[in-house]
Amino acid sequence: MLLEPVLSRFSLTLLSIFALSLAACDRSAPDEAQESGASSAASGEIDRSMAGELLPAVNVTDLEGRQLNLGALQGTPVLLNLWATWCAPCIKEMPMLDELAGEYGDRLRVVTVSQDMGSAERVASFFEQGDYENLPSWMDPETELGFALGGTMLPTTVLYDEQGQEVWRIRGDYDWTSEEARAAIDAAIAP
């Protein structure tokens, strides 16, 4: 029956939305602590338990409607960040990720993917207000990427090597200006 695949996809989308909402950050101020039991690793710590997993071949869309298949991003290490405009820790990380992208240039591709389910205007306004110079604005309004990464909390950032294999991930906010962050990235992308 033709309706079954549509219902199945709709069910997966609803399940993904539900999982993300349970594990996602709240609207509290960025400086407030946030607890989550959604992962085996503590929030804000490097987790290598998924090392070797491939970058999901999920299509994301930019504000102009162009699509990018993330699975095609091989040849350069990728730092993939899932975020949302309503997520206070996500908002706190964005300037640091923009700075990081500028520092690493062509040696590391920083890809931020909004998990906002609303219109592109909200994401466009956020990027305009933030005046980010080094971050492209990708969106995944159906949260397929969040589901592909295990229905994870926001923010979640995953580092992939140049072959598209996961090196490590961080669930929750992280200080991307720290020496620990630079050392972890440098160790993974060194020639």
N, C-alpha and C positions, 0 to 999 in steps of 0.2 A: 504494500500500500504506500502511496506517495507521501501521505501525511506522517508516517512513522519517522522518517529521517528528520523532518522538520521538527516534530515533537521531541525527538532525541537531542537534537542540537539545542532546542529551546531549554530542555531539561538540564543539559550540561551548562548552559549559560547561567541559568538560575542557580544551579549548584555552585558554580564558580563565584557568583555574586554573593551567595550566602556564606561561602567559605572565607572570602576576602573580608566580608563585613565582620565576621566573628574574629578574625585574626588581625584585622587592620587597626591602624592607629585611630585615636580619637581626635576630637577637635580642641584638645587642651593646648595650653601654651607650650611652645617648643621646649622650654626649660624644665617642664614638669616631667617627673619620671613616669614611665609607662611600663606596665607589666604585661607579659603575654606568655602563656604556656603553649603556644602553637608550635614551637620548634624544640629540637633537642639541644641546640646551642643557645646560649644566653643571648638576649637581645644586645646588639651592638658589638658582637664578638665575631671574629673570623671563624667560619665553619668550613672545614674541608671534607665533610662527610659525603658530599655529592661530586667530588672531584672525578673528572673523566666523563661526566654527562655532557651530551652535545647541546649546543645552542639550539633552542627550539626553532623550527622552520615556520614561524608565525609571521603573518603579514601585519605590519603596522602602517599607519597613515600619517602624513604630515599635515600641517594646517592648510596646504594648498590642494590636498587630496591625492598626492603622490604616494605610492605604496613602496615599502621596503620589506623584503623577505629577510628576516634576521638570520636564517640559516645560511644565507649567501655571504655573510660577513666573515669570510675567512681570509687569512693573509696578514691581518693586523690584530693584535689583542683587542678585546672589547670589554669595556666596563659598562654593564647593562644595569640601569637603575629604574625600578618601578616605583612610581610616586603618584600622588593625586593632589589637586589644589586644596582639598579640604583637610589634608593630613599635615598637622603642625610640624612633626619631625621631618617630613619630606621637604617642607618649605624651608626649614632651617638648613638642610643639606644643599639645596640648589646653588647658592652662591659658591659654596666650597667645590662642588662638582664642576661649575663653570670655570673656576680658577684652575682646577686640576686639569681639565681639558685643554686649557690654554698653555699650561706648563708642559704637558706631554706632547702636544701637537700631533704629528703624524705617527708617533710611536705607540699611541693608545687611542682608540676610538671610544669616546664616552657617549653612550646612547641613553637618553632619558625617555621613558615611555609612560605617558600619563594613563592611569587607570580610571580616569573620570568617565562616567557613563553619560554625561550630558553632552551639550553641543560643544563644538570646537571653539566657540567664542570665549568660554571660560578659560580654556587653556591659552588661547591667544592673548587674552587680557593679562593673565598671569605672566607670560613671557614678556609682554610689552612693559609691564610695571617693573619686572626684575631686570630688564635691560641686559639679558644674558648674551654675551658676545660669542661664546664658544659652544653652546649647547643647541643642537637641533631640537625642534619640538615635535616629537612623535607621539601618537595616540593609539590606544587599544581599547576603544569604548566597550567592546564585548568581553573584556578581561580574559581573552584567550591565553595571553602570555602568562598572566598570574596563575591560571589553571595549569598551564604546561609546566610551570615551575613549582607546582605542588600546592597551589592555593595558599600562597605565603602571605605574611603580613606586610604592611607598607610602613616605611620604605623597605625595599629589598634590593640589594645591589649584588650582582654576580660578575666575577672576573672570568673571562674566557681567554684561553691562549690563542695563538695565531691559527691553530688547527680547528678552532671552534669548540674546544673541550673545556669544561668548567675546571677552574683552579680552586676557587673558594667563593663563598658567599657571605653576606652580612645581612641579617634580618634586624630591622630597627635602625635607628639613626646612628651615625658614626662620624667621628671627627676626621674628615678627609684632609685636614691641614696637618695632621699629626705625623711625627716621624715614623710611627708604626704603620700608618697607611702607605707612606711613600716606600718604606722598606718592603712591605708585602707586595706592592705593585712592581717595584724594581726587580725583586727576586723572580717574579713570574714572567716579566717581559724581557729580561736580560738575554742578549744574543748567545 
